[in-house]
């Protein structure tokens, strides 16, 4: 096996025993410390290059009290600016994306800025005591880099590079051609909970049998097998020095994969047939299809247009590689799908967050006649083949299958964090990624940044 196909271990930094009191999720004072000390010092995934393919295309994303304007440049690069006119602080744009033919023109006094941030025109330029503002004033720029087709920004002008910040994730993702994948589902809603409630949940799989599989105290968790195997003794848990985390959970193919006679049923049966595997060969032993699928995808994938298959480990063909990128982005990377889960803080309320439940699919998987990718074709695609974001309302709308079960717990848990009866967490070892996350937030607030 090539070294490129090996799932290498990450470093495993020690945690310090943070108790994570409930006030971290409810306190306005801590919310403000967190914003100034942490959010303004980290790389944030905000945009997607496919949204702005041409010179003058722009995308605007909110994060906390800030609005960030990302603009495609003449040289093909992307620049990011605070969405605020430097005259009297009026926002330049009000919609999520668009195209500027020549200049961004402020609707207050008609100051005009070029796509590169240069102030190009100010009415009555001779009336300014300090001289013509053109040539002296420009849009305030943020550090901006792109990776895997996404646009990342950092409010700290002295920050480390994005590659240094991502650490082992950079190499993991670079092999997968994610920049070519298309968004096929995009549900977003405001939730009545702190953003950390969301990330805590996706930093562990301990909840999966209970929340998603209806386990009870009498359930033998070792025997629970769904699309993925979440049993902690069979899961690979990784922590990185940079603050990011990874769980690798094996393809389970147990619960729901067979009928009462042991025959393989859909959706697994259709997937096996697509990869030229006879489901009847695995009657009564669905767990053995994991290795069979790995071999079939390795052999057949490249000729079917799966261009990244010769660069990924066997486990990637069947298993869930679940990452949490500090501070607010969780994602499960499958062989041909990318489950995008992001939480952004409210402008001023620590008990609200904006939650994205999106799905990206590889080009080859979109051509399958019976694709197994969850969330495919969940909306009309734009000219770039990307499904537009649908803003939903809580609690009237569902954010999406399975995830709506997580959301129900987010909301009730937020209620529990307000109780003076909650004295802090009591975590299992498989949940230590949560403790590490909170310790890192405190480190940023204290001015102690993780080593590269």
C-alpha positions in Angstrom: 0.0 0.0 0.0 1.3 3.4 -0.9 2.1 5.8 1.9 -0.4 8.2 0.4 -3.2 5.8 1.3 -2.3 5.3 5.0 -4.4 6.9 7.7 -1.7 8.4 9.8 -2.0 9.2 13.5 -2.2 12.8 14.6 -0.6 14.2 17.7 -2.7 13.7 20.8 -2.2 16.7 23.1 -3.2 16.2 26.7 -6.3 18.0 28.1 -6.2 19.9 31.4 -9.5 19.0 33.0 -11.8 21.9 32.0 -15.2 21.6 33.8 -17.0 23.6 31.1 -19.6 25.4 33.3 -23.0 26.4 31.9 -22.2 30.1 31.9 -20.0 29.6 28.9 -23.1 29.1 26.9 -25.3 31.9 28.4 -23.0 34.7 29.7 -22.9 37.9 27.6 -19.6 38.8 29.3 -18.0 35.5 28.2 -19.6 35.9 24.7 -17.8 39.2 24.3 -14.4 37.8 25.6 -14.8 35.0 23.2 -15.4 37.3 20.3 -12.4 39.7 21.0 -10.0 37.0 22.1 -10.8 34.1 19.8 -13.0 34.8 16.8 -10.9 37.7 15.7 -7.7 35.6 15.8 -8.7 32.4 13.9 -9.2 31.4 10.2 -12.9 31.2 9.4 -14.4 29.3 6.5 -16.8 31.8 5.1 -17.2 31.5 1.3 -17.0 29.1 -1.7 -15.0 29.9 -4.8 -17.7 28.4 -7.0 -20.0 31.2 -5.9 -17.8 33.9 -7.4 -16.2 32.4 -10.6 -15.8 35.7 -12.5 -14.0 39.0 -12.0 -16.3 41.3 -10.1 -18.4 38.5 -8.6 -18.8 38.9 -4.8 -20.2 37.0 -1.8 -21.0 38.4 1.6 -21.2 36.3 4.8 -22.0 37.3 8.4 -20.1 36.1 11.4 -21.0 37.6 14.8 -21.2 41.4 14.5 -19.1 41.5 11.3 -20.1 41.2 7.6 -17.3 40.0 5.3 -17.3 40.9 1.6 -15.3 38.4 -0.7 -14.6 39.6 -4.2 -13.1 37.8 -7.2 -10.2 39.9 -8.6 -9.0 40.5 -12.1 -6.0 38.2 -11.6 -8.3 35.4 -10.5 -7.5 35.7 -6.8 -10.0 36.6 -4.0 -9.8 39.5 -1.7 -11.9 39.9 1.5 -13.0 43.2 3.0 -15.2 44.3 5.9 -18.6 45.2 4.4 -18.5 48.8 5.5 -17.9 52.1 3.7 -14.9 54.1 5.1 -16.8 57.4 5.0 -19.7 57.0 7.5 -19.9 53.2 8.1 -22.8 52.3 5.8 -22.7 48.7 4.6 -21.8 48.5 0.9 -24.0 45.5 0.1 -27.1 44.0 1.6 -27.5 40.6 -0.2 -25.6 37.4 0.0 -23.9 37.6 -3.4 -23.9 39.5 -6.7 -21.7 41.0 -9.4 -20.2 44.5 -9.5 -19.7 45.8 -13.1 -17.1 48.4 -12.1 -17.5 49.8 -8.5 -19.2 49.2 -5.2 -21.2 52.4 -4.6 -22.3 53.3 -1.1 -26.0 54.2 -1.1 -25.5 56.9 1.5 -23.2 59.4 -0.2 -22.1 57.6 -3.4 -18.5 56.9 -2.4 -17.3 54.3 -4.9 -14.8 51.5 -4.4 -13.2 49.3 -7.0 -13.2 45.5 -6.5 -9.7 45.7 -5.2 -10.8 48.0 -2.3 -9.5 51.3 -3.8 -11.6 54.3 -3.3 -12.3 55.5 -6.9 -14.8 58.4 -6.4 -16.0 60.7 -3.7 -18.5 63.5 -4.5 -17.2 67.0 -3.7 -13.7 65.8 -3.2 -12.4 69.4 -2.9 -14.5 69.9 0.2 -12.4 67.7 2.5 -10.0 69.6 4.9 -7.6 66.6 4.8 -7.6 66.5 1.0 -9.2 64.3 -1.6 -10.0 60.9 0.1 -9.3 59.1 -3.1 -5.8 57.7 -2.8 -5.9 58.0 1.0 -8.8 55.8 1.9 -9.6 52.2 0.9 -11.8 49.4 2.1 -10.4 47.6 5.2 -9.0 44.3 4.1 -8.8 41.0 5.9 -6.3 38.2 5.4 -7.8 35.8 2.8 -6.8 32.5 1.5 -8.5 29.6 -0.4 -8.3 25.9 0.1 -10.4 22.9 -1.1 -12.5 25.4 -3.1 -13.5 27.3 0.1 -12.6 30.9 1.1 -11.1 31.4 4.5 -10.6 34.8 6.2 -8.8 35.9 9.3 -9.3 39.3 11.1 -5.8 39.2 12.6 -3.3 40.8 10.1 -0.4 39.0 11.9 -1.9 35.5 11.7 -0.1 32.4 10.6 -0.8 31.0 7.1 -3.9 28.9 6.5 -1.8 25.8 5.8 0.0 26.2 9.1 -3.4 26.7 10.8 -5.0 23.6 9.3 -2.1 21.4 10.1 -2.8 17.7 9.2 -6.2 18.6 7.7 -4.5 20.3 4.8 -2.8 17.0 3.6 -5.9 14.9 4.4 -8.1 17.0 2.2 -5.7 17.9 -0.5 -6.0 14.4 -1.9 -9.7 14.4 -2.5 -10.4 17.1 -5.2 -13.0 18.7 -2.9 -12.6 21.9 -4.9 -14.5 20.3 -7.7 -17.4 19.0 -5.6 -20.9 20.7 -5.9 -23.3 21.7 -3.2 -26.5 19.6 -3.6 -28.3 20.6 -0.4 -28.2 23.8 1.6 -30.5 24.3 4.7 -29.7 27.1 7.1 -31.6 28.4 10.2 -31.2 30.5 13.3 -31.3 28.2 16.4 -32.0 29.2 20.0 -28.7 27.9 21.4 -25.1 28.9 21.7 -22.8 28.0 18.8 -20.7 25.8 21.1 -23.6 23.5 21.8 -23.5 22.6 18.1 -19.8 22.0 17.9 -19.7 20.0 21.2 -22.3 17.6 19.7 -20.3 17.0 16.5 -17.1 16.5 18.6 -18.3 13.1 19.8 -20.3 10.1 18.6 -21.3 9.0 22.2 -24.8 10.5 21.5 -25.5 8.6 18.3 -27.0 5.4 19.6 -29.4 7.3 21.9 -30.3 10.3 19.8 -30.4 8.6 16.4 -30.9 4.9 17.1 -33.2 5.0 20.1 -30.9 3.0 22.4 -32.0 2.3 25.9 -30.2 1.5 29.2 -30.7 -2.2 28.3 -29.1 -1.8 24.8 -25.7 -3.5 24.2 -24.0 -0.5 22.5 -21.3 -2.9 21.1 -23.9 -4.5 18.9 -25.3 -1.3 17.4 -24.3 -1.0 13.7 -25.9 1.4 11.3 -24.4 3.0 8.3 -21.4 3.8 10.5 -20.1 2.0 13.6 -19.9 4.5 16.5 -18.7 2.1 19.2 -15.9 3.9 20.9 -13.5 1.0 21.0 -13.7 0.7 17.2 -13.4 4.4 16.5 -10.2 6.3 15.8 -10.1 9.5 17.8 -7.5 12.2 16.9 -6.5 15.6 18.4 -4.1 18.0 16.6 -1.8 20.5 18.2 -3.5 23.2 16.0 -6.8 22.5 17.8 -8.6 20.5 15.1 -10.1 17.1 15.7 -10.9 13.9 13.8 -13.0 10.8 14.3 -12.7 7.9 11.9 -15.8 5.6 12.2 -16.0 2.3 10.3 -18.8 1.6 7.9 -21.2 -0.6 9.9 -23.6 -2.0 7.4 -25.7 -3.8 10.1 -28.9 -2.3 11.4 -31.3 -1.7 8.5 -29.2 -3.3 5.9 -30.9 -6.7 5.9 -34.4 -8.1 6.0 -35.5 -10.8 8.6 -34.1 -13.5 6.4 -30.6 -11.9 6.2 -30.9 -10.7 2.6 -29.1 -7.4 1.9 -31.7 -4.6 1.2 -31.6 -1.1 0.0 -29.9 1.3 0.2 -26.9 -1.0 0.6 -28.1 -3.5 -2.1 -28.2 -0.8 -4.8 -24.7 0.5 -3.8 -23.3 -3.1 -4.0 -24.8 -3.6 -7.5 -23.4 -0.3 -8.7 -19.9 -1.5 -7.8 -20.5 -4.9 -9.4 -21.0 -6.8 -6.2 -23.8 -9.4 -5.9 -25.8 -8.7 -2.6 -26.8 -12.4 -2.4 -23.1 -13.3 -1.8 -23.3 -11.5 1.5 -26.6 -12.9 2.8 -26.4 -12.9 6.6 -23.1 -11.1 6.8 -23.6 -7.4 5.8 -20.5 -6.4 7.8 -18.3 -8.2 5.2 -19.5 -5.8 2.5 -17.2 -3.1 3.9 -14.0 -4.7 2.7 -15.7 -5.8 -0.6 -16.7 -2.2 -1.3 -13.3 -1.0 -0.6 -11.7 -3.4 -3.1 -14.3 -2.7 -5.8 -14.0 1.1 -5.5 -10.2 0.8 -5.6 -10.5 -1.3 -8.8 -13.3 0.3 -10.7 -13.4 3.9 -9.4 -10.7 5.7 -11.5 -12.2 4.4 -14.8 -15.7 5.7 -13.7 -14.5 9.3 -13.2 -13.6 9.1 -9.5 -10.4 11.0 -10.0 -9.3 11.0 -6.4 -9.7 7.3 -5.7 -6.1 6.5 -6.4 -5.0 8.9 -3.7 -7.2 8.1 -0.7 -6.9 5.3 1.9 -9.1 2.2 1.6 -11.0 3.3 4.7 -12.2 6.4 3.0 -14.3 4.3 0.6 -16.6 3.1 3.3 -15.9 4.9 6.6 -16.9 8.3 8.0 -13.9 10.7 8.4 -15.4 13.3 10.7 -13.5 16.5 11.3 -14.1 19.5 13.5 -12.1 22.6 12.4 -11.6 25.0 15.2 -13.6 27.0 16.0 -17.0 26.5 14.3 -16.9 24.0 11.4 -17.7 20.2 11.5 -17.7 18.0 8.4 -17.9 14.3 7.6 -15.9 13.5 4.5 -17.0 10.3 2.7 -15.5 9.0 -0.5 -17.9 11.1 -2.6 -19.8 13.3 -0.2 -19.0 16.2 2.2 -21.5 16.8 5.0 -21.0 20.5 5.9 -22.1 21.6 9.4 -21.2 25.1 10.5 -22.4 27.3 13.4 -21.8 31.1 13.6 -22.5 33.3 16.6 -25.3 35.9 16.7 -24.3 39.5 16.6 -25.1 40.1 20.3 -27.1 37.2 21.8 -25.0 34.3 23.2 -28.1 32.0 23.2 -28.6 32.1 19.4 -26.5 30.9 16.5 -26.8 30.5 12.7 -26.6 26.8 11.7 -25.8 25.4 8.2 -26.6 21.9 7.2 -25.2 21.5 3.7 -24.1 18.6 1.5 -21.5 18.5 -1.3 -21.1 15.7 -3.9 -18.3 14.7 -6.2 -18.9 15.2 -10.0 -18.7 11.4 -10.6 -21.2 10.6 -7.9 -23.7 13.0 -9.4 -23.7 11.0 -12.6 -24.6 7.7 -10.8 -28.0 6.5 -11.8 -28.7 5.4 -8.2 -26.4 7.5 -6.1 -26.0 6.7 -2.4 -25.1 10.3 -1.4 -27.4 11.8 1.2 -28.9 15.1 0.3 -28.4 14.9 -3.5 -30.6 17.1 -5.7 -32.3 18.7 -2.7 -33.0 21.9 -4.7 -32.5 23.7 -8.0 -28.9 24.3 -9.0 -27.6 27.6 -10.2 -25.3 28.2 -13.2 -22.3 26.9 -11.3 -24.2 23.7 -10.5 -24.6 24.7 -6.8 -27.9 24.5 -4.9 -28.8 27.9 -3.4 -29.1 28.3 0.4 -32.7 27.9 1.8 -33.3 29.9 4.9 -35.6 27.9 7.2 -37.4 28.9 10.4 -37.1 27.1 13.8 -39.2 25.3 14.9 -41.6 25.4 12.0 -39.2 23.8 9.5 -37.0 20.7 9.5 -33.3 21.4 9.0 -33.0 17.9 7.4 -33.3 14.2 8.2 -31.2 12.9 11.2 -29.9 16.4 11.9 -33.3 17.5 13.2 -32.8 15.0 16.0 -29.5 16.8 17.0 -31.3 20.2 16.8 -33.9 19.0 19.3 -31.2 18.2 21.8 -29.3 21.5 21.1 -32.4 23.4 22.2 -33.1 21.4 25.3 -29.5 21.4 26.3 -29.3 25.2 26.1 -32.2 25.3 28.6 -30.2 23.0 30.9 -27.1 25.2 30.8 -29.1 28.0 32.4 -29.7 26.0 35.5 -27.7 26.7 38.6 -28.0 23.0 39.3 -25.6 22.2 36.5 -22.1 22.2 38.0 -20.0 21.3 35.0 -19.4 18.4 32.7 -18.3 14.8 33.6 -16.8 13.6 30.4 -15.9 10.1 29.1 -12.6 9.7 27.3 -14.3 9.6 23.9 -15.6 13.1 24.7 -12.3 14.6 25.5 -12.3 16.5 22.2 -15.0 18.7 23.8 -12.8 19.5 26.7 -9.9 20.3 24.4 -12.1 22.6 22.4 -13.0 24.7 25.4 -9.5 24.8 26.7 -8.4 26.1 23.4 -11.0 28.9 23.5 -9.6 29.9 26.9 -6.1 29.9 25.5 -7.0 32.3 22.8 -8.8 34.6 25.2 -5.6 34.5 27.3 -3.5 35.3 24.3 -1.9 31.8 24.1 -2.2 30.6 20.5 -1.6 26.9 19.6 1.8 26.0 18.1 2.0 25.4 14.4 
